[in-house]
C-alpha cells in the first residue's frame, strides 16, 4: 500500500474523527437519536494513522 494522505489531510481527518466520536458519545447534540452515526469517525482516524485512504487509491488521488 502506498501512502497517499498528506500531513494536513491527516490532521483534518483526526479532528473530524474526534468530533464525530464526541457526537457518538453524546458530548455534541445529546439525545438526537442519530448519535450512533458518529462512530463513522473511527474510519478517518484509522486512515490518518495508517496514511492510506482506499477511496483516494480508487480514484487515483493523493494529498501527499
PyMOL Python script that loads the backbone (N, CA, C, O; Angstrom):
from pymol import cmd

cmd.read_pdbstr("""\
ATOM      1  N   UNK A   1       0.838  -1.171   0.000  1.00  0.00           N
ATOM      2  CA  UNK A   1       0.000   0.000   0.000  1.00  0.00           C
ATOM      3  C   UNK A   1       0.889   1.242   0.000  1.00  0.00           C
ATOM      4  O   UNK A   1       1.794   1.377   0.824  1.00  0.00           O
ATOM      5  N   UNK A   2       0.615   2.135  -0.930  1.00  0.00           N
ATOM      6  CA  UNK A   2       1.374   3.368  -0.985  1.00  0.00           C
ATOM      7  C   UNK A   2       0.682   4.432  -0.136  1.00  0.00           C
ATOM      8  O   UNK A   2      -0.543   4.459  -0.022  1.00  0.00           O
ATOM      9  N   UNK A   3       1.483   5.290   0.446  1.00  0.00           N
ATOM     10  CA  UNK A   3       0.937   6.370   1.254  1.00  0.00           C
ATOM     11  C   UNK A   3       0.366   7.435   0.334  1.00  0.00           C
ATOM     12  O   UNK A   3       1.039   7.866  -0.602  1.00  0.00           O
ATOM     13  N   UNK A   4      -0.859   7.864   0.585  1.00  0.00           N
ATOM     14  CA  UNK A   4      -1.482   8.868  -0.261  1.00  0.00           C
ATOM     15  C   UNK A   4      -2.215   9.949   0.538  1.00  0.00           C
ATOM     16  O   UNK A   4      -3.012  10.700  -0.023  1.00  0.00           O
ATOM     17  N   UNK A   5      -1.950  10.030   1.843  1.00  0.00           N
ATOM     18  CA  UNK A   5      -2.591  11.027   2.698  1.00  0.00           C
ATOM     19  C   UNK A   5      -1.495  11.924   3.265  1.00  0.00           C
ATOM     20  O   UNK A   5      -0.609  11.465   3.987  1.00  0.00           O
ATOM     21  N   UNK A   6      -1.569  13.215   2.925  1.00  0.00           N
ATOM     22  CA  UNK A   6      -0.576  14.183   3.384  1.00  0.00           C
ATOM     23  C   UNK A   6      -0.794  14.594   4.829  1.00  0.00           C
ATOM     24  O   UNK A   6      -1.774  14.195   5.460  1.00  0.00           O
ATOM     25  N   UNK A   7       0.136  15.403   5.353  1.00  0.00           N
ATOM     26  CA  UNK A   7       0.103  15.789   6.764  1.00  0.00           C
ATOM     27  C   UNK A   7      -1.114  16.660   7.092  1.00  0.00           C
ATOM     28  O   UNK A   7      -1.764  16.428   8.111  1.00  0.00           O
ATOM     29  N   UNK A   8      -1.439  17.644   6.266  1.00  0.00           N
ATOM     30  CA  UNK A   8      -2.606  18.497   6.526  1.00  0.00           C
ATOM     31  C   UNK A   8      -3.877  17.655   6.484  1.00  0.00           C
ATOM     32  O   UNK A   8      -4.770  17.835   7.311  1.00  0.00           O
ATOM     33  N   UNK A   9      -3.960  16.742   5.528  1.00  0.00           N
ATOM     34  CA  UNK A   9      -5.109  15.845   5.411  1.00  0.00           C
ATOM     35  C   UNK A   9      -5.211  14.943   6.642  1.00  0.00           C
ATOM     36  O   UNK A   9      -6.312  14.688   7.129  1.00  0.00           O
ATOM     37  N   UNK A  10      -4.092  14.466   7.140  1.00  0.00           N
ATOM     38  CA  UNK A  10      -4.100  13.613   8.339  1.00  0.00           C
ATOM     39  C   UNK A  10      -4.637  14.357   9.543  1.00  0.00           C
ATOM     40  O   UNK A  10      -5.455  13.825  10.294  1.00  0.00           O
ATOM     41  N   UNK A  11      -4.178  15.597   9.730  1.00  0.00           N
ATOM     42  CA  UNK A  11      -4.642  16.392  10.869  1.00  0.00           C
ATOM     43  C   UNK A  11      -6.139  16.650  10.760  1.00  0.00           C
ATOM     44  O   UNK A  11      -6.862  16.544  11.751  1.00  0.00           O
ATOM     45  N   UNK A  12      -6.604  16.984   9.570  1.00  0.00           N
ATOM     46  CA  UNK A  12      -8.042  17.224   9.364  1.00  0.00           C
ATOM     47  C   UNK A  12      -8.849  15.962   9.652  1.00  0.00           C
ATOM     48  O   UNK A  12      -9.913  16.032  10.267  1.00  0.00           O
ATOM     49  N   UNK A  13      -8.353  14.822   9.214  1.00  0.00           N
ATOM     50  CA  UNK A  13      -9.062  13.562   9.454  1.00  0.00           C
ATOM     51  C   UNK A  13      -9.135  13.233  10.939  1.00  0.00           C
ATOM     52  O   UNK A  13     -10.161  12.744  11.412  1.00  0.00           O
ATOM     53  N   UNK A  14      -8.071  13.492  11.675  1.00  0.00           N
ATOM     54  CA  UNK A  14      -8.073  13.215  13.116  1.00  0.00           C
ATOM     55  C   UNK A  14      -9.069  14.128  13.820  1.00  0.00           C
ATOM     56  O   UNK A  14      -9.826  13.672  14.677  1.00  0.00           O
ATOM     57  N   UNK A  15      -9.077  15.411  13.469  1.00  0.00           N
ATOM     58  CA  UNK A  15     -10.006  16.357  14.097  1.00  0.00           C
ATOM     59  C   UNK A  15     -11.449  15.974  13.786  1.00  0.00           C
ATOM     60  O   UNK A  15     -12.294  15.945  14.681  1.00  0.00           O
ATOM     61  N   UNK A  16     -11.728  15.683  12.531  1.00  0.00           N
ATOM     62  CA  UNK A  16     -13.091  15.290  12.144  1.00  0.00           C
ATOM     63  C   UNK A  16     -13.496  13.995  12.848  1.00  0.00           C
ATOM     64  O   UNK A  16     -14.631  13.867  13.306  1.00  0.00           O
ATOM     65  N   UNK A  17     -12.581  13.043  12.935  1.00  0.00           N
ATOM     66  CA  UNK A  17     -12.869  11.788  13.612  1.00  0.00           C
ATOM     67  C   UNK A  17     -13.184  11.984  15.084  1.00  0.00           C
ATOM     68  O   UNK A  17     -14.105  11.365  15.616  1.00  0.00           O
ATOM     69  N   UNK A  18     -12.413  12.853  15.746  1.00  0.00           N
ATOM     70  CA  UNK A  18     -12.654  13.116  17.169  1.00  0.00           C
ATOM     71  C   UNK A  18     -14.007  13.793  17.372  1.00  0.00           C
ATOM     72  O   UNK A  18     -14.728  13.463  18.313  1.00  0.00           O
ATOM     73  N   UNK A  19     -14.355  14.732  16.500  1.00  0.00           N
ATOM     74  CA  UNK A  19     -15.649  15.409  16.610  1.00  0.00           C
ATOM     75  C   UNK A  19     -16.791  14.418  16.407  1.00  0.00           C
ATOM     76  O   UNK A  19     -17.786  14.463  17.130  1.00  0.00           O
ATOM     77  N   UNK A  20     -16.656  13.530  15.436  1.00  0.00           N
ATOM     78  CA  UNK A  20     -17.707  12.545  15.196  1.00  0.00           C
ATOM     79  C   UNK A  20     -17.849  11.569  16.361  1.00  0.00           C
ATOM     80  O   UNK A  20     -18.966  11.200  16.720  1.00  0.00           O
ATOM     81  N   UNK A  21     -16.750  11.155  16.947  1.00  0.00           N
ATOM     82  CA  UNK A  21     -16.821  10.255  18.099  1.00  0.00           C
ATOM     83  C   UNK A  21     -17.417  10.982  19.305  1.00  0.00           C
ATOM     84  O   UNK A  21     -18.168  10.385  20.076  1.00  0.00           O
ATOM     85  N   UNK A  22     -17.089  12.264  19.474  1.00  0.00           N
ATOM     86  CA  UNK A  22     -17.704  13.055  20.549  1.00  0.00           C
ATOM     87  C   UNK A  22     -19.211  13.132  20.346  1.00  0.00           C
ATOM     88  O   UNK A  22     -19.969  13.084  21.315  1.00  0.00           O
ATOM     89  N   UNK A  23     -19.653  13.252  19.099  1.00  0.00           N
ATOM     90  CA  UNK A  23     -21.087  13.232  18.796  1.00  0.00           C
ATOM     91  C   UNK A  23     -21.695  11.884  19.167  1.00  0.00           C
ATOM     92  O   UNK A  23     -22.796  11.825  19.714  1.00  0.00           O
ATOM     93  N   UNK A  24     -20.979  10.804  18.869  1.00  0.00           N
ATOM     94  CA  UNK A  24     -21.480   9.464  19.184  1.00  0.00           C
ATOM     95  C   UNK A  24     -21.605   9.253  20.688  1.00  0.00           C
ATOM     96  O   UNK A  24     -22.511   8.558  21.148  1.00  0.00           O
ATOM     97  N   UNK A  25     -20.703   9.846  21.448  1.00  0.00           N
ATOM     98  CA  UNK A  25     -20.724   9.679  22.902  1.00  0.00           C
ATOM     99  C   UNK A  25     -21.689  10.640  23.589  1.00  0.00           C
ATOM    100  O   UNK A  25     -21.887  10.557  24.801  1.00  0.00           O
ATOM    101  N   UNK A  26     -22.292  11.552  22.823  1.00  0.00           N
ATOM    102  CA  UNK A  26     -23.288  12.448  23.382  1.00  0.00           C
ATOM    103  C   UNK A  26     -22.747  13.772  23.879  1.00  0.00           C
ATOM    104  O   UNK A  26     -23.483  14.519  24.524  1.00  0.00           O
ATOM    105  N   UNK A  27     -21.489  14.095  23.607  1.00  0.00           N
ATOM    106  CA  UNK A  27     -20.935  15.383  24.022  1.00  0.00           C
ATOM    107  C   UNK A  27     -21.419  16.512  23.115  1.00  0.00           C
ATOM    108  O   UNK A  27     -21.495  17.665  23.539  1.00  0.00           O
ATOM    109  N   UNK A  28     -21.745  16.178  21.872  1.00  0.00           N
ATOM    110  CA  UNK A  28     -22.259  17.161  20.913  1.00  0.00           C
ATOM    111  C   UNK A  28     -23.683  16.734  20.566  1.00  0.00           C
ATOM    112  O   UNK A  28     -23.894  15.612  20.106  1.00  0.00           O
ATOM    113  N   UNK A  29     -24.653  17.605  20.777  1.00  0.00           N
ATOM    114  CA  UNK A  29     -26.065  17.347  20.475  1.00  0.00           C
ATOM    115  C   UNK A  29     -26.553  16.021  21.074  1.00  0.00           C
ATOM    116  O   UNK A  29     -26.915  15.106  20.334  1.00  0.00           O
ATOM    117  N   UNK A  30     -26.564  15.913  22.401  1.00  0.00           N
ATOM    118  CA  UNK A  30     -27.023  14.666  23.025  1.00  0.00           C
ATOM    119  C   UNK A  30     -28.511  14.421  22.823  1.00  0.00           C
ATOM    120  O   UNK A  30     -29.308  15.356  22.750  1.00  0.00           O
ATOM    121  N   UNK A  31     -28.862  13.169  22.735  1.00  0.00           N
ATOM    122  CA  UNK A  31     -30.261  12.770  22.672  1.00  0.00           C
ATOM    123  C   UNK A  31     -30.943  13.004  21.341  1.00  0.00           C
ATOM    124  O   UNK A  31     -32.167  13.127  21.297  1.00  0.00           O
ATOM    125  N   UNK A  32     -30.194  13.070  20.259  1.00  0.00           N
ATOM    126  CA  UNK A  32     -30.827  13.309  18.965  1.00  0.00           C
ATOM    127  C   UNK A  32     -31.352  12.026  18.335  1.00  0.00           C
ATOM    128  O   UNK A  32     -32.200  12.078  17.444  1.00  0.00           O
ATOM    129  N   UNK A  33     -30.867  10.892  18.781  1.00  0.00           N
ATOM    130  CA  UNK A  33     -31.277   9.627  18.186  1.00  0.00           C
ATOM    131  C   UNK A  33     -30.371   9.203  17.035  1.00  0.00           C
ATOM    132  O   UNK A  33     -30.431   8.061  16.578  1.00  0.00           O
ATOM    133  N   UNK A  34     -29.542  10.115  16.575  1.00  0.00           N
ATOM    134  CA  UNK A  34     -28.624   9.825  15.478  1.00  0.00           C
ATOM    135  C   UNK A  34     -27.185   9.704  15.960  1.00  0.00           C
ATOM    136  O   UNK A  34     -26.262   9.682  15.145  1.00  0.00           O
ATOM    137  N   UNK A  35     -26.984   9.626  17.251  1.00  0.00           N
ATOM    138  CA  UNK A  35     -25.636   9.603  17.805  1.00  0.00           C
ATOM    139  C   UNK A  35     -24.827   8.386  17.356  1.00  0.00           C
ATOM    140  O   UNK A  35     -23.600   8.460  17.289  1.00  0.00           O
ATOM    141  N   UNK A  36     -25.475   7.289  17.052  1.00  0.00           N
ATOM    142  CA  UNK A  36     -24.766   6.093  16.600  1.00  0.00           C
ATOM    143  C   UNK A  36     -24.000   6.376  15.313  1.00  0.00           C
ATOM    144  O   UNK A  36     -22.988   5.730  15.041  1.00  0.00           O
ATOM    145  N   UNK A  37     -24.464   7.319  14.532  1.00  0.00           N
ATOM    146  CA  UNK A  37     -23.823   7.651  13.263  1.00  0.00           C
ATOM    147  C   UNK A  37     -22.423   8.224  13.469  1.00  0.00           C
ATOM    148  O   UNK A  37     -21.591   8.170  12.563  1.00  0.00           O
ATOM    149  N   UNK A  38     -22.165   8.764  14.638  1.00  0.00           N
ATOM    150  CA  UNK A  38     -20.858   9.338  14.938  1.00  0.00           C
ATOM    151  C   UNK A  38     -19.727   8.335  14.973  1.00  0.00           C
ATOM    152  O   UNK A  38     -18.562   8.720  14.872  1.00  0.00           O
ATOM    153  N   UNK A  39     -20.043   7.050  15.116  1.00  0.00           N
ATOM    154  CA  UNK A  39     -18.989   6.032  15.151  1.00  0.00           C
ATOM    155  C   UNK A  39     -18.282   5.881  13.805  1.00  0.00           C
ATOM    156  O   UNK A  39     -17.263   5.197  13.709  1.00  0.00           O
ATOM    157  N   UNK A  40     -18.821   6.518  12.771  1.00  0.00           N
ATOM    158  CA  UNK A  40     -18.119   6.556  11.483  1.00  0.00           C
ATOM    159  C   UNK A  40     -16.796   7.303  11.639  1.00  0.00           C
ATOM    160  O   UNK A  40     -15.895   7.147  10.814  1.00  0.00           O
ATOM    161  N   UNK A  41     -16.674   8.106  12.685  1.00  0.00           N
ATOM    162  CA  UNK A  41     -15.451   8.861  12.957  1.00  0.00           C
ATOM    163  C   UNK A  41     -14.231   7.997  13.186  1.00  0.00           C
ATOM    164  O   UNK A  41     -13.106   8.496  13.146  1.00  0.00           O
ATOM    165  N   UNK A  42     -14.427   6.720  13.423  1.00  0.00           N
ATOM    166  CA  UNK A  42     -13.285   5.813  13.598  1.00  0.00           C
ATOM    167  C   UNK A  42     -12.533   5.655  12.269  1.00  0.00           C
ATOM    168  O   UNK A  42     -11.309   5.525  12.265  1.00  0.00           O
ATOM    169  N   UNK A  43     -13.251   5.667  11.156  1.00  0.00           N
ATOM    170  CA  UNK A  43     -12.614   5.473   9.844  1.00  0.00           C
ATOM    171  C   UNK A  43     -11.623   6.565   9.486  1.00  0.00           C
ATOM    172  O   UNK A  43     -10.511   6.237   9.071  1.00  0.00           O
ATOM    173  N   UNK A  44     -11.958   7.860   9.621  1.00  0.00           N
ATOM    174  CA  UNK A  44     -10.953   8.861   9.297  1.00  0.00           C
ATOM    175  C   UNK A  44      -9.731   8.796  10.204  1.00  0.00           C
ATOM    176  O   UNK A  44      -8.616   9.087   9.769  1.00  0.00           O
ATOM    177  N   UNK A  45      -9.934   8.419  11.453  1.00  0.00           N
ATOM    178  CA  UNK A  45      -8.783   8.305  12.360  1.00  0.00           C
ATOM    179  C   UNK A  45      -7.875   7.164  11.919  1.00  0.00           C
ATOM    180  O   UNK A  45      -6.653   7.311  11.921  1.00  0.00           O
ATOM    181  N   UNK A  46      -8.454   6.042  11.545  1.00  0.00           N
ATOM    182  CA  UNK A  46      -7.643   4.910  11.079  1.00  0.00           C
ATOM    183  C   UNK A  46      -6.883   5.271   9.812  1.00  0.00           C
ATOM    184  O   UNK A  46      -5.692   4.979   9.704  1.00  0.00           O
ATOM    185  N   UNK A  47      -7.559   5.908   8.845  1.00  0.00           N
ATOM    186  CA  UNK A  47      -6.866   6.265   7.605  1.00  0.00           C
ATOM    187  C   UNK A  47      -5.776   7.302   7.859  1.00  0.00           C
ATOM    188  O   UNK A  47      -4.757   7.306   7.168  1.00  0.00           O
ATOM    189  N   UNK A  48      -5.974   8.179   8.839  1.00  0.00           N
ATOM    190  CA  UNK A  48      -4.937   9.159   9.173  1.00  0.00           C
ATOM    191  C   UNK A  48      -3.732   8.482   9.805  1.00  0.00           C
ATOM    192  O   UNK A  48      -2.593   8.829   9.493  1.00  0.00           O
ATOM    193  N   UNK A  49      -3.966   7.532  10.676  1.00  0.00           N
ATOM    194  CA  UNK A  49      -2.856   6.845  11.331  1.00  0.00           C
ATOM    195  C   UNK A  49      -2.084   5.945  10.372  1.00  0.00           C
ATOM    196  O   UNK A  49      -0.861   5.843  10.458  1.00  0.00           O
ATOM    197  N   UNK A  50      -2.792   5.298   9.467  1.00  0.00           N
ATOM    198  CA  UNK A  50      -2.149   4.393   8.504  1.00  0.00           C
ATOM    199  C   UNK A  50      -1.497   5.184   7.373  1.00  0.00           C
ATOM    200  O   UNK A  50      -0.452   4.786   6.859  1.00  0.00           O
ATOM    201  N   UNK A  51      -2.112   6.308   6.982  1.00  0.00           N
ATOM    202  CA  UNK A  51      -1.570   7.132   5.909  1.00  0.00           C
ATOM    203  C   UNK A  51      -2.044   6.744   4.532  1.00  0.00           C
ATOM    204  O   UNK A  51      -1.542   7.260   3.533  1.00  0.00           O
ATOM    205  N   UNK A  52      -2.998   5.849   4.463  1.00  0.00           N
ATOM    206  CA  UNK A  52      -3.539   5.397   3.181  1.00  0.00           C
ATOM    207  C   UNK A  52      -5.055   5.476   3.216  1.00  0.00           C
ATOM    208  O   UNK A  52      -5.693   5.021   4.165  1.00  0.00           O
ATOM    209  N   UNK A  53      -5.623   6.060   2.167  1.00  0.00           N
ATOM    210  CA  UNK A  53      -7.076   6.144   2.044  1.00  0.00           C
ATOM    211  C   UNK A  53      -7.500   5.297   0.848  1.00  0.00           C
ATOM    212  O   UNK A  53      -7.094   5.583  -0.278  1.00  0.00           O
ATOM    213  N   UNK A  54      -8.307   4.260   1.068  1.00  0.00           N
ATOM    214  CA  UNK A  54      -8.745   3.410  -0.037  1.00  0.00           C
ATOM    215  C   UNK A  54      -9.521   4.185  -1.104  1.00  0.00           C
ATOM    216  O   UNK A  54      -9.397   3.881  -2.290  1.00  0.00           O
ATOM    217  N   UNK A  55     -10.313   5.173  -0.708  1.00  0.00           N
ATOM    218  CA  UNK A  55     -11.064   5.964  -1.691  1.00  0.00           C
ATOM    219  C   UNK A  55     -10.115   6.777  -2.568  1.00  0.00           C
ATOM    220  O   UNK A  55     -10.343   6.903  -3.771  1.00  0.00           O
ATOM    221  N   UNK A  56      -9.058   7.327  -1.980  1.00  0.00           N
ATOM    222  CA  UNK A  56      -8.067   8.054  -2.775  1.00  0.00           C
ATOM    223  C   UNK A  56      -7.398   7.110  -3.775  1.00  0.00           C
ATOM    224  O   UNK A  56      -7.172   7.484  -4.926  1.00  0.00           O
ATOM    225  N   UNK A  57      -7.084   5.896  -3.343  1.00  0.00           N
ATOM    226  CA  UNK A  57      -6.462   4.920  -4.255  1.00  0.00           C
ATOM    227  C   UNK A  57      -7.398   4.566  -5.397  1.00  0.00           C
ATOM    228  O   UNK A  57      -6.965   4.416  -6.539  1.00  0.00           O
ATOM    229  N   UNK A  58      -8.673   4.433  -5.091  1.00  0.00           N
ATOM    230  CA  UNK A  58      -9.665   4.077  -6.092  1.00  0.00           C
ATOM    231  C   UNK A  58      -9.762   5.139  -7.194  1.00  0.00           C
ATOM    232  O   UNK A  58      -9.892   4.814  -8.374  1.00  0.00           O
ATOM    233  N   UNK A  59      -9.699   6.398  -6.794  1.00  0.00           N
ATOM    234  CA  UNK A  59      -9.835   7.493  -7.755  1.00  0.00           C
ATOM    235  C   UNK A  59      -8.492   8.046  -8.229  1.00  0.00           C
ATOM    236  O   UNK A  59      -8.463   8.979  -9.031  1.00  0.00           O
ATOM    237  N   UNK A  60      -7.390   7.492  -7.751  1.00  0.00           N
ATOM    238  CA  UNK A  60      -6.071   7.928  -8.182  1.00  0.00           C
ATOM    239  C   UNK A  60      -5.654   9.275  -7.617  1.00  0.00           C
ATOM    240  O   UNK A  60      -4.871   9.990  -8.243  1.00  0.00           O
ATOM    241  N   UNK A  61      -6.161   9.632  -6.447  1.00  0.00           N
ATOM    242  CA  UNK A  61      -5.833  10.905  -5.807  1.00  0.00           C
ATOM    243  C   UNK A  61      -4.731  10.738  -4.783  1.00  0.00           C
ATOM    244  O   UNK A  61      -4.478   9.634  -4.301  1.00  0.00           O
ATOM    245  N   UNK A  62      -4.079  11.839  -4.453  1.00  0.00           N
ATOM    246  CA  UNK A  62      -3.071  11.840  -3.413  1.00  0.00           C
ATOM    247  C   UNK A  62      -2.911  13.258  -2.878  1.00  0.00           C
ATOM    248  O   UNK A  62      -2.870  14.210  -3.657  1.00  0.00           O
ATOM    249  N   UNK A  63      -2.821  13.409  -1.571  1.00  0.00           N
ATOM    250  CA  UNK A  63      -2.548  14.702  -0.973  1.00  0.00           C
ATOM    251  C   UNK A  63      -1.141  14.727  -0.390  1.00  0.00           C
ATOM    252  O   UNK A  63      -0.771  15.675   0.302  1.00  0.00           O
ATOM    253  N   UNK A  64      -0.388  13.727  -0.657  1.00  0.00           N
ATOM    254  CA  UNK A  64       0.970  13.613  -0.141  1.00  0.00           C
ATOM    255  C   UNK A  64       1.953  14.307  -1.028  1.00  0.00           C
ATOM    256  O   UNK A  64       3.150  14.309  -0.741  1.00  0.00           O
TER     257      UNK A  64
END
""", "prot")
cmd.dss("prot")
cmd.show_as("cartoon", "prot")
cmd.util.cbc("prot")
cmd.orient("prot")
